[in-house]
Amino acid sequence: MDVALGGTFDPVHDGHRALFERAFELGDVTVGLTGDALAPETRREQRYVRSFEERKRDLVAELEPLAAAHDREFEVRELTSPTGIAVEPGYDHLVVSPETVDGARRINEIRRERGLDPLEVAVVDHELAADGERVSSTRIVRGEIDEHGTLTPEREGRARGE
């Protein structure tokens, strides 16, 4: 089984790791990593996003041990469009987070239009931070939490009412 998933992955956090884990459980993985040309449309208005090469280096470092642990192969490809690699033939599964389920539906519509079988969509729930809110790269960049969802000292104090 070949599995696709995609994202900006900057920085990688436990929510992403849950996606990667599920993907490797299903098969060999191709990760579509948002390219620099696409990143301004998706994230840069909200926050700074590192270059494709920097993000790819860190992503490969995350994926290598997971792939080895599952005896799977992986590839990282640049995403140049929002629907990315998943509309191409050769994939069986698409791993998504809850907020990208609508995108998965659109990908399957495009696949049907192209005469391809729809992908089995695996939805991985969000990882929650210590405050019960979702772990996200944006929250990490803002300094609210670390990559594991632990509150930063300032945020932790506010949560206690200090």
N, C-alpha and C positions, 0 to 999 in steps of 0.2 A: 504494500500500500504506500502510495506517495501522498504526502501531506504538505499543504501550503498554509502559511500564515504571514502576516505582514504588519509593519508598524514603523514608528520612528525610533523607538527604543533608546531614549536619551533622557536620563540615564536608565540603565536596566535596573529593575527592582523585582521584588518577590512576586508581584502580579504577573510580570513578564515570565518569570521563571516557572510559574504555574502553567502558563500557555505552552512554554517550551517542553515541559515535562509531559503534558498531555499529547503534544504533537509527536514526541519520540515514542510514546506508548503505542501510537497508531501506525507508525512507519518511518520511512526515510523522509527527511524534512527539507523543504526549500523555504527559506525565510526571505520574503521581500522586504528590503530595508528602504525606507523612504529616501529618495535621492535628494540632493541639494536643490535641484530645480523645483521639486514638488514640495519640499519642506516649508517654503514660505507660504504656500497656500493652506497648509494644514496646521502648522504650529507656530511659526515665527512671529505672528502678530501677538500671540499670547505670552511667549517667552523665547529666550535664546535657545537655539538648537545647534549643537556642534556639527562639524563637517561630516559628510558621509564616511570618509576614510577613518576618522576618529571613532565614530559610532560602529563601523564595521569591525574595526580592531577589537573593541570591547565586546561586541556581540559574538565574534568568533571565539574569544576567550571563554565566554559563558557557555557556548554550545558544544565545544570540544569535549569536556568531561561528560556532559549529558549523553551525547551521541555514543561515546565509548561505553558508558554504563548500560545503555540499551542495545549495544551492538548495531547501531544505525549509522547511516551516512547523512550528511547535511551539506547544503549549499546556501550561500547568501548571495542574493541578486538585488540589483538596484531597482527600486520601484520608480517608474516615470509617469504612471497614471494611477488614479485612485483605485481602480479595480485590479491593477497590477497583474501579477503572474497567475492568479487563480482562474482567469478566463482562458488560459492556455490549456491544450490537451495534456494529459499525463498525470493529472492529480485525481485522487479519490476523496480526500478529506480536506476540509478547511477548518482551522481552529481559530475561534474568535472570542472576544470578550462580550459581555452583555450589550455594551453600547455600539458594537459593530455588527449586530445581527441583521439590521436593515441592509447594510452593505453586502452581507453574505447573500441575502435574498436577491439583491440586484445582480451580483456575480452569477448566481444560478440562472437568472433570467437571460443574461448575456450568453451563458453557456448553452442554454436551450436554443436561443436564436442562431447560434453557430453550429447546431447539431451535435453538441457534446452532452454527455450525461451530467446531471446536476451533481454537485459535491455533497457528501455527507457533512453536515455542519456540526462541529463539536463546540459547544458554548462552555467556556470556563468561567466560573464565578470570580468576582473580584476578590482580591486579598484585602482584608481590612486592617487599618492601622490601629494602634493602641487606643485611639479616641473613637473607634467605631466607624470612622469615615474611610473611604476608599484610598488605597495606596495608589499614588499616581506620580509620574515623572514631574508634573507641574508642581505638586506639593513638595517634592524633594527639592526642586530648583528654588522654590520660594523659601526653603529652610524650615518648613513646618515639621517634616519627618525625615528619617533616613530611608535607605533602600529597603529596609525590613519593616517599615511602618512604625518604628519607635519614634515617639515625639521628641523633638529637639527640646533642650532645657527651657527655652523661652516659652514654647508652646505648652510644655508640660506644666509650667507654673500657672499659665492662664487657665488650663483645664482644671487645676486645683483651686482656682479663684484667687490666686496671689497677685 
